[in-house]
Amino acid sequence: MTSSRMLKQGDHVHRGAAGAASSVAQSGSHHTPALMTSKAANLIRFEFGGDQSTEQNLLASGRYVPRSAVPFDVTADALSRGRLFVTTPSARLGVPASLSTVPSGGATDAPLTPYPSLELHRTTEDSITDCSTQLVSIIATAVEACPAGRLLAYSSDALGSTLTVTDLTTGVSRHLTSQYIHPVPGLFYVAAGGPPYYMGDGSYGLSGDQRCDGKLYLQAFCSNIQAALDKKIIRDASDGDILDPVTQVALPGKLSGISGPLAVDAKGELLFFPIQDELAIYCWNTSKPHRPQNFRLIAQDSKRLQFVGNMKIDPTSQLLYILTNRFTSYVWNVTDYSEDNYYILYINITGVQC
């Protein structure tokens, strides 16, 4: 992501994992984590290997329209430290790549580099012939290695309100549903610091601990209900199953508003989630009752936390990465490109108590 403005005195700058460790301050009996900025942008720009002719051709053909791209997901690269994966779904024409990388450190205005190459993204839904070598639009997925060499991928369908579980060793997918991952009437409008927008999205937030016999946490976007499900139940389910008769998945305490994304740490001890219209991030200790009085506010920012697209925890650095994108301004075409509209933020959760 890139921005045309220069850093001003007092701006938040990225200090890397080592710097983040010192950003956790003691406050009474709790650690109060700092909300740090890794990247900030007024407009999404892409890097095409320094090839100006490629960029000009893409701009001239309409395949690259900088204002069309909106980032939604960020994930730390577990194999190559020092870079982040960012998704920019093909929400509008003119998005040259839906999956890119950006250095986690360095300049806050670093552009996105299509991954693994621009060529693999030169595909449309009408021209795709090989799903193993062609990319159309990437969405966030969680992948889990389980005993007997099984690799399971979990993904959410916000429009269909379904949870899809794919066995990557066989390629077989199962589509599951529950009343608790549907949108809740009365919560279809979200503002998150921008103009209110009607969404009505269902299954969105999805995160699990590192144990194959642990729990998977789920959250519809337009909902104040969080759900937890034993992974064994998911593995034993058949395609089309409704999960509710099998187990009660809804957690009892309702949130104070629309949430969407969520992230649980590897041990399954701490769950992090936003309240969109409060421009805030909360956490909950899963050993405590799921009640509002046990939801701890850990960050609130009227500028940088406008519409949280997604959150991920890097288990190595213990950084909670948060991507925000001012989505409601984007869909209403009222984005102010004179200010930063997209942020990759992080919180060091080492020692955080919820």
C-alpha positions as CSV (number, residue, x, y, z in Angstrom):
1,M,0.0,0.0,0.0
2,T,1.2,3.5,-0.7
3,S,0.4,7.0,0.3
4,S,1.4,10.3,-1.4
5,R,2.0,12.1,1.9
6,M,5.2,12.4,3.9
7,L,5.4,11.2,7.5
8,K,4.8,14.1,9.9
9,Q,6.1,14.5,13.4
10,G,4.0,12.4,15.8
11,D,2.8,9.9,13.2
12,H,2.8,6.3,14.2
13,V,5.7,4.4,12.6
14,H,6.4,0.7,12.3
15,R,9.1,-0.5,14.7
16,G,9.1,-4.2,13.8
17,A,8.8,-7.1,16.2
18,A,11.6,-6.0,18.4
19,G,10.1,-2.5,18.7
20,A,6.7,-3.9,19.3
21,A,7.9,-5.8,22.3
22,S,8.7,-2.6,24.1
23,S,5.3,-1.0,23.2
24,V,3.5,-3.0,25.8
25,A,3.1,-0.8,28.9
26,Q,2.2,-1.8,32.5
27,S,-1.2,-0.4,33.6
28,G,-2.3,-1.5,37.0
29,S,-2.8,-5.3,37.0
30,H,-3.1,-5.4,33.2
31,H,-0.8,-4.8,30.3
32,T,-2.1,-2.0,28.1
33,P,-0.9,-2.7,24.5
34,A,-0.2,0.0,22.0
35,L,-1.9,0.2,18.6
36,M,0.9,0.5,16.1
37,T,0.9,1.4,12.4
38,S,2.8,-0.8,10.0
39,K,1.3,0.6,6.7
40,A,-0.9,3.5,5.9
41,A,-2.2,4.5,2.5
42,N,-4.6,7.0,0.9
43,L,-4.7,4.9,-2.2
44,I,-3.8,1.3,-3.1
45,R,-0.8,1.1,-5.6
46,F,0.9,-1.9,-7.0
47,E,4.5,-2.6,-7.9
48,F,5.2,-4.4,-11.2
49,G,8.9,-5.0,-10.9
50,G,9.9,-1.5,-11.9
51,D,8.5,-2.1,-15.4
52,Q,6.9,1.3,-16.2
53,S,5.6,0.0,-19.6
54,T,3.6,-2.8,-17.8
55,E,2.0,-0.3,-15.5
56,Q,1.2,2.1,-18.3
57,N,-0.4,-0.7,-20.4
58,L,-2.5,-1.9,-17.4
59,L,-3.6,1.7,-16.7
60,A,-4.5,2.3,-20.4
61,S,-6.4,-0.9,-20.7
62,G,-8.4,-0.4,-17.6
63,R,-7.0,-3.5,-15.9
64,Y,-5.4,-1.3,-13.3
65,V,-7.6,1.4,-11.7
66,P,-5.9,2.4,-8.4
67,R,-9.2,3.5,-6.8
68,S,-10.9,0.2,-7.5
69,A,-8.7,-1.8,-5.1
70,V,-9.7,-2.2,-1.4
71,P,-7.6,-4.4,0.9
72,F,-9.5,-6.8,3.2
73,D,-7.1,-9.3,4.7
74,V,-3.6,-9.4,6.1
75,T,-1.5,-12.4,7.1
76,A,2.1,-12.6,8.2
77,D,4.2,-14.9,6.1
78,A,5.1,-17.8,8.3
79,L,7.9,-19.1,6.0
80,S,9.6,-15.9,4.9
81,R,9.7,-13.5,7.8
82,G,9.5,-9.8,7.1
83,R,6.6,-9.8,4.7
84,L,2.8,-9.7,4.9
85,F,0.2,-11.2,2.5
86,V,-2.6,-8.8,1.6
87,T,-5.8,-9.6,-0.3
88,T,-7.6,-7.1,-2.6
89,P,-10.6,-9.0,-3.9
90,S,-11.9,-8.2,-7.3
91,A,-14.8,-6.1,-6.0
92,R,-14.6,-3.8,-9.0
93,L,-13.0,-3.8,-12.4
94,G,-9.4,-2.6,-12.4
95,V,-7.9,-4.7,-9.7
96,P,-4.7,-6.3,-11.2
97,A,-4.1,-8.8,-8.4
98,S,-6.2,-10.1,-5.5
99,L,-3.2,-11.5,-3.6
100,S,0.0,-9.5,-3.0
101,T,2.9,-9.1,-0.6
102,V,4.3,-6.1,1.2
103,P,7.3,-5.8,3.6
104,S,6.2,-5.8,7.2
105,G,8.8,-3.2,8.1
106,G,10.4,-0.3,6.3
107,A,8.4,2.5,4.6
108,T,4.8,2.9,5.6
109,D,4.0,3.7,1.9
110,A,5.4,0.5,0.3
111,P,3.3,-0.7,-2.7
112,L,1.8,-4.1,-3.1
113,T,3.6,-6.7,-5.2
114,P,1.3,-9.3,-6.9
115,Y,1.9,-12.8,-5.6
116,P,3.3,-15.1,-6.9
117,S,3.4,-13.1,-10.1
118,L,1.2,-10.7,-12.1
119,E,0.8,-13.3,-14.9
120,L,-1.1,-15.7,-12.6
121,H,-3.7,-13.0,-11.9
122,R,-4.4,-12.3,-15.6
123,T,-7.6,-14.3,-15.5
124,T,-11.3,-13.7,-15.5
125,E,-14.1,-16.0,-14.5
126,D,-14.9,-16.5,-18.1
127,S,-11.4,-17.5,-19.1
128,I,-10.3,-19.7,-16.2
129,T,-9.3,-23.2,-17.3
130,D,-7.0,-24.5,-14.5
131,C,-7.7,-23.7,-10.9
132,S,-4.2,-24.9,-9.9
133,T,-2.4,-22.3,-12.0
134,Q,-4.9,-19.4,-12.5
135,L,-6.2,-17.0,-9.9
136,V,-9.4,-14.9,-10.1
137,S,-10.1,-13.5,-6.6
138,I,-8.5,-14.6,-3.4
139,I,-10.4,-14.8,-0.1
140,A,-9.0,-15.5,3.4
141,T,-8.8,-19.2,4.5
142,A,-7.4,-20.9,7.6
143,V,-5.4,-24.1,7.0
144,E,-4.9,-26.7,9.7
145,A,-2.6,-29.7,9.7
146,C,-4.1,-32.7,11.6
147,P,-3.0,-36.2,12.3
148,A,-2.7,-38.8,9.5
149,G,-1.4,-36.1,7.2
150,R,-4.7,-34.4,6.8
151,L,-4.8,-30.7,5.8
152,L,-8.1,-29.0,6.4
153,A,-9.0,-25.5,5.1
154,Y,-11.8,-23.5,6.7
155,S,-13.5,-20.7,4.8
156,S,-16.6,-18.5,5.3
157,D,-19.2,-17.5,2.7
158,A,-20.7,-14.2,3.9
159,L,-23.4,-14.1,1.3
160,G,-24.4,-17.8,1.6
161,S,-23.9,-17.9,5.4
162,T,-22.0,-21.2,5.2
163,L,-18.9,-22.6,6.6
164,T,-16.9,-24.6,4.0
165,V,-14.4,-27.2,5.2
166,T,-12.1,-28.6,2.5
167,D,-9.8,-31.6,2.9
168,L,-6.8,-30.5,0.9
169,T,-5.5,-34.1,0.7
170,T,-8.6,-35.3,-1.2
171,G,-10.0,-32.0,-2.5
172,V,-13.5,-32.8,-1.0
173,S,-15.4,-29.9,0.4
174,R,-18.3,-29.9,2.8
175,H,-20.7,-26.9,3.2
176,L,-22.1,-26.5,6.7
177,T,-24.5,-24.0,8.2
178,S,-25.9,-22.8,11.5
179,Q,-28.4,-20.2,12.6
180,Y,-25.7,-18.5,14.5
181,I,-23.7,-17.6,11.4
182,H,-26.5,-15.7,9.7
183,P,-27.0,-12.0,9.9
184,V,-29.3,-10.7,12.7
185,P,-32.3,-8.5,11.7
186,G,-31.8,-5.0,13.1
187,L,-28.0,-5.1,12.6
188,F,-27.8,-4.8,8.9
189,Y,-26.5,-1.2,8.9
190,V,-22.8,-0.5,9.6
191,A,-21.1,2.9,9.7
192,A,-17.7,2.4,11.4
193,G,-16.8,6.0,11.1
194,G,-18.2,6.5,7.6
195,P,-21.6,6.8,6.0
196,P,-24.0,4.0,7.1
197,Y,-24.3,1.2,4.6
198,Y,-26.7,-1.8,4.4
199,M,-24.8,-5.0,4.3
200,G,-26.7,-8.0,5.6
201,D,-23.6,-10.3,5.5
202,G,-23.5,-13.6,7.3
203,S,-20.6,-15.9,8.1
204,Y,-17.5,-13.8,8.2
205,G,-15.2,-14.2,11.2
206,L,-13.4,-17.5,11.5
207,S,-10.5,-18.5,13.8
208,G,-9.3,-21.6,15.7
209,D,-6.7,-22.6,18.1
210,Q,-3.7,-24.8,17.0
211,R,-5.2,-28.0,18.4
212,C,-6.9,-30.4,16.0
213,D,-9.3,-31.4,18.8
214,G,-9.8,-27.8,19.9
215,K,-12.4,-25.2,19.0
216,L,-13.3,-23.1,16.0
217,Y,-14.8,-19.7,16.7
218,L,-17.3,-18.2,14.2
219,Q,-19.0,-14.8,13.8
220,A,-21.5,-13.4,11.2
221,F,-20.7,-9.9,10.1
222,C,-24.1,-8.3,10.7
223,S,-24.5,-10.0,14.1
224,N,-23.8,-9.5,17.8
225,I,-23.6,-13.3,18.4
226,Q,-20.3,-15.3,18.6
227,A,-20.2,-19.0,18.3
228,A,-17.8,-21.8,19.3
229,L,-17.7,-25.3,17.8
230,D,-15.6,-28.4,18.6
231,K,-13.5,-29.2,15.6
232,K,-14.2,-32.9,15.9
233,I,-17.9,-32.1,15.2
234,I,-16.9,-30.3,12.0
235,R,-14.6,-33.1,10.9
236,D,-17.4,-35.7,11.4
237,A,-20.1,-33.6,9.6
238,S,-21.4,-34.4,6.2
239,D,-22.0,-32.0,3.3
240,G,-25.1,-29.9,3.9
241,D,-25.4,-30.6,7.6
242,I,-27.0,-28.1,9.9
243,L,-24.8,-27.9,12.9
244,D,-27.4,-26.8,15.5
245,P,-29.0,-30.2,16.2
246,V,-25.6,-31.6,16.9
247,T,-24.4,-29.0,19.4
248,Q,-25.3,-25.7,20.8
249,V,-22.7,-23.4,19.3
250,A,-23.8,-19.9,20.3
251,L,-21.9,-18.3,23.2
252,P,-24.3,-16.7,25.7
253,G,-23.0,-13.2,26.0
254,K,-24.1,-10.8,23.2
255,L,-21.8,-8.1,21.8
256,S,-22.7,-4.4,22.0
257,G,-22.9,-4.2,18.2
258,I,-21.8,-5.4,14.8
259,S,-18.4,-7.2,14.8
260,G,-17.3,-9.4,11.9
261,P,-13.7,-10.6,12.0
262,L,-12.2,-12.3,15.0
263,A,-8.9,-13.9,16.0
264,V,-8.0,-16.4,18.7
265,D,-4.4,-17.1,19.8
266,A,-2.7,-20.5,19.2
267,K,-3.5,-21.8,22.7
268,G,-7.1,-20.8,22.4
269,E,-6.9,-18.6,25.5
270,L,-7.6,-15.1,24.1
271,L,-10.2,-14.1,21.6
272,F,-9.9,-10.7,19.9
273,F,-12.7,-8.9,18.0
274,P,-13.8,-5.4,16.9
275,I,-17.1,-3.6,17.6
276,Q,-17.3,-1.8,14.3
277,D,-19.3,1.3,15.1
278,E,-17.4,1.8,18.4
279,L,-14.1,1.9,16.4
280,A,-12.7,-0.4,19.0
281,I,-11.0,-3.7,19.6
282,Y,-11.9,-6.0,22.5
283,C,-10.6,-9.2,23.9
284,W,-12.1,-12.1,25.9
285,N,-10.3,-14.7,28.0
286,T,-12.0,-18.0,26.9
287,S,-11.6,-19.4,30.5
288,K,-14.1,-16.8,31.7
289,P,-17.8,-16.7,31.2
290,H,-18.7,-15.2,27.8
291,R,-20.3,-12.1,29.3
292,P,-20.0,-8.3,28.4
293,Q,-18.4,-7.6,31.7
294,N,-15.5,-9.9,30.7
295,F,-14.9,-8.2,27.4
296,R,-11.9,-5.9,27.8
297,L,-11.4,-2.9,25.6
298,I,-7.8,-2.9,24.4
299,A,-7.8,-0.3,21.6
300,Q,-10.0,2.5,20.3
301,D,-9.1,4.9,17.5
302,S,-11.4,7.1,15.6
303,K,-9.0,7.5,12.7
304,R,-7.3,4.2,12.2
305,L,-10.0,1.7,13.2
306,Q,-12.6,2.8,10.7
307,F,-14.1,-0.5,9.4
308,V,-12.0,-3.5,10.4
309,G,-11.7,-5.8,7.4
310,N,-9.8,-8.7,9.1
311,M,-7.5,-9.6,12.0
312,K,-4.8,-12.3,12.3
313,I,-2.4,-13.4,15.0
314,D,1.2,-14.2,14.0
315,P,2.1,-17.0,16.4
316,T,5.8,-16.4,16.1
317,S,5.9,-12.7,16.9
318,Q,2.7,-12.7,18.9
319,L,1.6,-9.7,16.9
320,L,-2.2,-9.2,16.3
321,Y,-2.4,-7.7,12.8
322,I,-5.4,-5.6,12.0
323,L,-6.4,-4.4,8.5
324,T,-8.8,-1.4,8.2
325,N,-10.2,0.0,5.0
326,R,-13.1,2.5,5.4
327,F,-15.3,0.2,3.3
328,T,-18.5,2.2,3.7
329,S,-16.9,5.3,2.1
330,Y,-15.6,3.0,-0.7
331,V,-19.0,1.5,-1.6
332,W,-20.7,5.0,-1.5
333,N,-17.9,6.4,-3.7
334,V,-17.2,9.2,-1.2
335,T,-13.6,8.3,-0.2
336,D,-11.4,11.2,0.6
337,Y,-8.1,10.4,-1.0
338,S,-6.4,13.4,0.6
339,E,-6.1,11.3,3.8
340,D,-5.1,7.8,4.7
341,N,-7.9,5.3,4.1
342,Y,-6.2,2.0,4.6
343,Y,-4.1,0.8,7.5
344,I,-2.2,-2.3,8.5
345,L,-2.0,-2.1,12.3
346,Y,-0.6,-4.4,15.0
347,I,-0.8,-5.0,18.7
348,N,1.8,-7.0,20.6
349,I,-0.4,-9.4,22.7
350,T,2.5,-10.7,24.7
351,G,1.5,-10.5,28.3
352,V,-2.0,-9.1,27.5
353,Q,-4.6,-10.1,30.1
354,C,-8.3,-10.1,29.2
